[in-house]
Structures are given as structure tokens and as C-alpha cells.
Amino acid sequence: MNKSFPNNAEPMQVAVESIGMRGDGIAVVDGVPYYIPGTAPGDVVDIIRGSKRDDGYTATVSTLHTPGPDRTEPACRHFGTCGGCTLQHITPGAVADIKRDQISLTLARHGFQDIPIRETIAIPPGERRRVRFSMHKKRGVAFGFNANRSNDVIDIAECPAARPEIAKLIPDLKALAARTPALGRRAEFIVTATDTGIDILLRPSKRKNPGMDERVALAAFAERHDIARIGWDGPIGYEPLAARRAPTITFGKTRLAMPPDAFLQPSQGGERAIVKAVCDAAAGARKITDLYAGCGALSFPLSALGPVQAYEGNEDMVQAIRYAAAGQPVAAEIRDLARRPLSPDELKRFDTIVFDPPRAGAREQAGTIALSAAQTVIAVSCNPATLARDLRTLVTGGYRIESIQPIDQFPWSAHVEAVAVLRRDRP
């Protein structure tokens, strides 16, 4: 292959070796990585070098000479422009292996070798029950998702990643955006499929309240499409504009009324896989704490094993747990665990600790868990990098990693979930 690269406009032929954490193909030439969106391992392509990125360069494909063995036809017409999916062109089995390898490589960078990583549990596409659509009014209405690493909104007509009841609303939501001036030039539509129907939260980038005519139109939209609830995130916070019935979600055997925009695993299948992995690892627990508990997606199933004390920083979600937990061994407390992590002394009453933090991880809380006496720690994470960092803290504190279960509930994207099980050996 020609390794000379005299200027940015001249193509260079490369072979794609792997997929990076952002979903780009990676080719290495003379020790320099090139990050190439839309490519698959084994592809032989001509590329045009782009801007500097990290230790290498971005690049775009000018010619595909030889497709790799795992390349497949994308399922969506918007693939390549829409930034919502980056791996649609790679077979599902290969994607599952790629995500498992990403976890393994990330752990290796933090000094972990020979960690038992199980085969990826892959959730099929078409199960996304929460979708965040973007809207931009500029010479018409664009409704869909941002382009890859861009603020430009790609107008879409379909979304095979979403549940069908959400995907079929796309043209009607776009029309609704066009006739709702209070949304302004940019807005977010958060659409969630709950047990009792669709819940929609409208969030204009410049907070403004809708007028009376708009309120009437939104209520009529809810009636026409059998929407459970439509809410508006305005200058003074959330306001329900159409509340035909309460949106509810079932966790374990408990039905819970969902607060607006509360944390929810993106797919029901993914949630079930996480719950099973966590509950299997917690078997035999007597006293459990669920940290960063959200609305109790893990707390309620875990309560079948023993009493659960949940901690969560969002007051609305804590209240939702409390209302749903009547008569059950689940208690919930408001606590910002980044600012005020539970101390080792507070943790000593629990034999099992479960934590499922946001993408930033649980740096502060992991430090105190490492000093605790709990026999079992179960970490759930959607970010391999912060998971590896927190695992290093726990292992330094005397815990042993028993297993890691990758769960791919983000089909066609570069994201991956993982459940890590750690034990403290008894003296």
C-alpha cells in the first residue's frame, strides 16, 4: 500500500483493522491511527485525511475496494448521515465481539489482565423505548437526530432502532413541531414508551411557555394519537399539558408512576438482562444498598432477596420509589453521592452494594466502597473507561473481580453496558 501522504486531498489506501470506542474504523499507517467512520474491520479503502484527532487523524472514505467479511447492508436509509447509529453496516455477531473486545482493551489499559468477560448479551434492534429527537427550524423543520459529532439535525422518516409505536409517530411529531411556535428554533422531544402508553416531554432550547392555542392543539394531539401524557419543560420547570393517564413502568412486580424524564434503561430487554445479572450475583444477600438507584429498576427486583436501601440524588425519583414501595422492603433516601458519598461506616450495615452511576462513573463513592466490609459489590456501567477506573479503586481496596457481563442494549451504536461482579475474600 502507498504510505506517502503528501497532502490532505490525495487519497491513501489503507486496511481497517478494528473499531474504536466512538464506532469509527481504525487503520494504522506508520504508527499513526486514522479514524474512519462507516468502515468495518477488513475493509480495504482509499481515504482522505481530515483533521487531527487525539494521537492520529480523522479520515473519510473516497473508495471502498474490498469489503471486510463482517460488512452488511445497513437497515436504515439514513445511515451515514444520521449520527444515531454508527455500526449498522457491521453484522450483529461481529458487533457483539467488538463490544466485548472494547471492554477487554479498556480494562487492559488500567492494568487488568485475564479478567473473566462473558459473551455479550445482545438486545435486538427495534426495542428502544426512550428516544430523544432533536428539532431545528431553518428553512423548514428538520426533525430527527444530530449528525455524527455535529449540531446539525438530520431530518428522518424512519428509525428501525426505536420501538414501532415511537417510530410511527415521527411524521406526526415533525408536523406538531412545525405548528408549535413556542418551541422556538431548536427543541428536544423526549418520547418514552411506557406500560400505559407514550409519554412526551417537549423541551425548547430557549425556555418559553406555549400559548393557549398551542395548549389546545397539544391536548388534541394527545387525544388523536392516544398519548398518555404530554409535558412542557418551560421557564418554571415541568408542566403537564395533557395528562390523560399516568405513565407507569413495572420494575420486578412493582408498578411505578414515572416522573417526567426520569432515568430509564433504553430497552426493556436490556433492563431485564441487567436485572438478571445483578440479582444472580446478589443471591444470598441479606442487606442490600442500591446506589444511584434512579426509580428503583434494580431496587424492586433485589427486594425479593432481602431489604434494600436505595440512594438517589433526584428528589422526584426518590418520591416515586417511596410511593411505589408501600408495604415492600424498599426504602429510599435523597443523597448526592458525588458530593456526599456514603462513608465506610454508613456502608458497614450492608453485605451487598450495587451501584449504577451515570457515564461519569462513581469516583468518590468507589473510594469509600473500597474501604467497606461488604462481601459483594456489583457495578453497572454504560462507560467502560469510568468502569475500569472505578474497578481499579475497588481492586486496590481488596476486592477481586469475579466476572464482567457485557450487555449491548444500544444496537448499532458504539455504546455498551456492563455488569461487573466483585467479591471480598473472607479472612
N, C-alpha and C positions, 0 to 999 in steps of 0.2 A: 504493500500500500504506500501511496505517496504521503510522506510525513512532513513535507515542506508546507508552510502556511504563510506565503509572502504578504497577503493582505486579507482583510476580513471578507471581501467579496468573492474570493476564489474558493471553489468547493474543495473539500478534502474527503477522501474515502476512509471510513472507519468501520470497525465491527463493534456492535453494542455488547457489552459484557454482563451488565447487571442492571437492576433497577434501584434507584436511590430512595431515600426516605420521603422525598417530595413526589415520587411517582415518575421521575424522569429516567430515561435510559442513560447509562453511563458508558462512555468509551474512553479509554486511556491511551494517549499518544505521547511517547517520550516522557512518561511520568506525569503528564498533565491530564486531568479529567475534563471531559466535555459532557455537559448535561443536556440531553436531547429529548424534549417532550415528544410523546406519541410513538416512541420506539420500543421494541421488545428485545429481550436477550437473543443473541444470534443474528439479529438484523445486520446486513451489510448496507450502509447508506453513504451517500455524499452529504456532507453537512456544510453549512455556512456559519462561521464563528460569530458569536454575538458578544455581549458584554462580559466583563469579569464577574465571576461569582465564587466566593469562598476561595478555594485553592485552585480553581480552574476557570472555565468559560461556559456560558450558555451557548447553545447552537440550535439551528433549525435544519430540518431535512430538505434537501433540494431534489434528491433522487433516492428511491428505495430500489436497490439492486437485487438483494436476496432477502426474503423474509425469514425471520427466525422460526424454529419449529413450534413455538408456542403462540405465534401470532394468529389472531382470529378476526372475524368481521365484527366491528362494533355494533351494539344493539340499538344505538340511538343516532338519529340523523344529526344531532347537534354535537356529537363527539368531535373534538379537535378545536372547537371554538368555545363551547361552554366549559367553564372551569370546575364544574361539579364533579366530574368523573375523569380520571387520568389513566385508568388501566383497563378500559373497556376492550381494548384491542389485544388483550392477553387472555389465554384460556383460564377458566376458573381454577383448575388444578395447579397451574403454574403460579397464579396469584397467591393461592394458599401457601405454596412453598416459599414464595418471595417474602411474604409477611412473617413467616416463621423465621426465615433467614435474617430479616431485619432485626427481629428481637435478639437473635443469637449474636449478630455482629455488634449491636449496641451494648449488650452485656459484656462482650469481649473487650470493648473499648474501656470498660470500667473494671477490667481485671478478672472477670468471671469466665472460667473455662469449665467445660464438661457439666454444664447445668442441664438437668433433665427438662427438655422442652418438648411438649407433646405435639402431635399433629394438629394443625389448625382446624378449628370448627368453623366452617364457612356457612354463613347465612345467605340464602339465595337473594338475588335482586327482586325488586318489587315489593319489599317489606318495610321501606322507610315510612314510619308513622308520624314523624315530625319533619317538616320541610320548611326552610327559611328562604322564601322567594324575595328577590330584590326587584324594585320598580324604579324606572328612571324616565321622566318625561323630558324629551328633547326631540323636537320634530316628530311628535307622536309618542306613544307609550311603548317602552321596552319592558317586558316582564319575564323574569326568569332567574338566571344566576350570573354572578360576575364571571368575566373571562378569567382564564388562568393568570393569577398574580396581577390582576388589574381591577380597577374600579368600574370599568365599562360593563354595562349589563347586556347580556346576550339574550335576545328575545327567543323564547322557546315555545314549541307547540306540543311537546310531549316530555315525559320523564319516566322512563322504564324503571328507574331506581325507586320511585315512590309507590306507595300503595295505590291501587286503582282508583279508590274513591277520592284521593287527593289529586292524582294526575288528571282525572277527567274535569276537575274544576279550573284548570289552568286558563282556558279561553274566557271563562266567565269572570275569573278574578282579574284578568287583564282588562276586560270591559268595565268592571267595577272601578278599577284604578283610574281609568280614563274619565269617569264621570263623578269622581270624588275630589274636588279641587283642594280640600283641606289637607290632603296627603302631600301636597307640595310637589317639588321636582323629584325628590327621592324619598322612598319609603321601604319598609320591610313588612312582608306579610308572613307571619308565623302560623303555619297551618298544621294542626295536630289531629290525627285520627284517634279518638278515644272510644271507650266501650259504648258510650251513649251518643256518638256522632262526632262531627267535625267541630273543632274549636279554632277560631281565627282571631289572631291578635294583629291589629294594624298599628304600625309604629312609624310615623313620619319622622324624617331626619330633623326637621325644624318643628318642634312641638307646637301644634295648633289644634284647637278644638273644631270638630265639624259643625256646620250649621244645621238648622232644623230640617231643611230639605234633604240634606245628606243623611241625617239620622233616620229619617223616614225611609229613604232609599236603602240604607244598610239593613234596617229591620225587614223590609220587603225582600231583600236578597236572602236573608236568613230563612224566611218563610218559604220562599220559592225553591231553595235548594236543601231544605230540611237541615239547616246548620244548628248545632246545639247552642253555640254562643259566638257572638262577635264582640270583641272588646277593642278599646282605643287607648293607646298609651300617649296621653296628652300632657299639657303643661303641669297639671297637678297629679299626674300619675295615671293609674289604670281606671278606666270607666267602662262598665258593660253597656253596650248599646243595644244588643239583642240577646236576651238570656231566656231561651225557650226551654232549656233543661240543663241541669248541671253536668258538665263533662266529668266523667269518672274513669278511673283506671283501677284494675284489680291487681294487687300485689299478694301473692300467695292465695289465701282465701278471703282477703280483706279488700273491700271496695272503698276507694278513697276519692274524694272530690278534689280535682286537680286545680291548684291555684294557677292564674294566668302565667304562662311562660315558665312554669316550674321545670326543674331538671327532669328529663325522661330519657331513658335509653332509646336510641333511634329506631330500634326494631323490637318487636315482641319476641321474635326468635332469639335475638341476641341477648335480651334480658333473661330469657329462660336459661340460656346456656351459662350465663354468668351466675345466676342464682344456683343452678345445679352444682357448678364447680365450687362455689363458696360454701354451700350447705354440705356437700360431700366432705370438704376439708374440715368443716367445723363439727363434724359428727363427734358426739361425746362431750361437747361443750356444756358447761354448767352455768356460766355467767358471761354474757357477750356484750361487747360495745361495738356500735356501728358508727364510725366517724365519717364526716361529710355525707350524712345519711340521705340528703335530698328529701324526697317524700316518703321514704321507707321502702323502696323497692327491694332492699335486702333485709331490712329490719323485720318486716312482717313474715317472710318465709323463715328467717332464722329463729323467730319466736317459737316455732314448732319444736326447736331443740332445747330452748331454755330462755329465761328472761333476757330481754335486750334493752340496753340503754343507748338511745340514739342521740347524736350531737350534730347539729346543723346550724350554719350561720344565717340562713334566711328565715325570717320570722313567719312568713306565710306558709312555708313548707313545714315548719315545726308545728304550727297550728293545725295543718292538715293531718299530720301524723296523730296528734293528740285527739282530734275529733274521731278519726277512724279507729283508734286503738281502744275505745271503750270496752272494758271487760277483758282485754288481752294483756299479756305480759310484755308490753312495749311501752316505754316511757321516752319522752323526747325533751331535749333542752337546747335553748339557743346558745350557740357558742361559736365565735370566730376562731377557728383552730389555727389559722395562720398568725393571728395576733396574740392569741391566748391558748396555746396548745395544752391539752391535758398533761399534767405533771406525772412523773413516775408514781408518786404517792396516790394520785387520783386513779391511776390505771391499775393499781395493785389488786383491786377487788375483782378484776376480770381475768378469766383464764384464756379467753379468746378475743382478739382485737381484729376487727375488719375495718379497712379504710379504702375509700373510693374518692380520691380528691379530683379537682379539676386538672386541666392539662399542665398547669404549673407544678403539680405534684404536692408533696406533703413534707417539705424540707424541715420545717420547725417541729411538726408533730412526729415525724420519723425519728428525730433526735431523742425525744422523750420516750417513744416506744422502745427504742434500743436499750434504754435503761430500765425497762419494766421487767416484771417477772412472768408475764403471760407466756403460756406454753405454745400457743398458736397465734400467728399473725398472718392475715390474708390481705394481700394488696391487690386492688383492682385499678387498672390504669388504661388510659387511651393514648399515652405518650411513652414510648419505650425509653426515651432519653431520661425523663424525670423518674420513671420507674427504676431504671438502673441506678440512678443516683441515690434514691431512697433505699433500694435494696443494699447498696454498699454500706450505708449508715447502719442498717439493721444487722448485717453480717458482721460488721466491725463490733457491734454490741453483743455478739454471741449467738445470733440466730443462724440457722442453716437453711438454705433454700432446698425445699423438698421437690418442688415441681413448678413449672410455668405452663399455663394453658393459653395459647393464642386463640382469640375469637375474632373472626372477621365479620363484623356486622355493618361494615361500610363497603359493600361490594363496589368494585370499580374505582374506589378511591385509594389513596396511599395510606389511610389511617388503619390502625389495628388496635384491638383491645387485648388485654392480657390479665389473667388471674394468677398471681404468684402466691404460693403457699410456703410459709416458713415455720420452722419449729425450733424451740429452745430445748436442747437436750437436758433431761433431768439430771441433777447431780448424783 
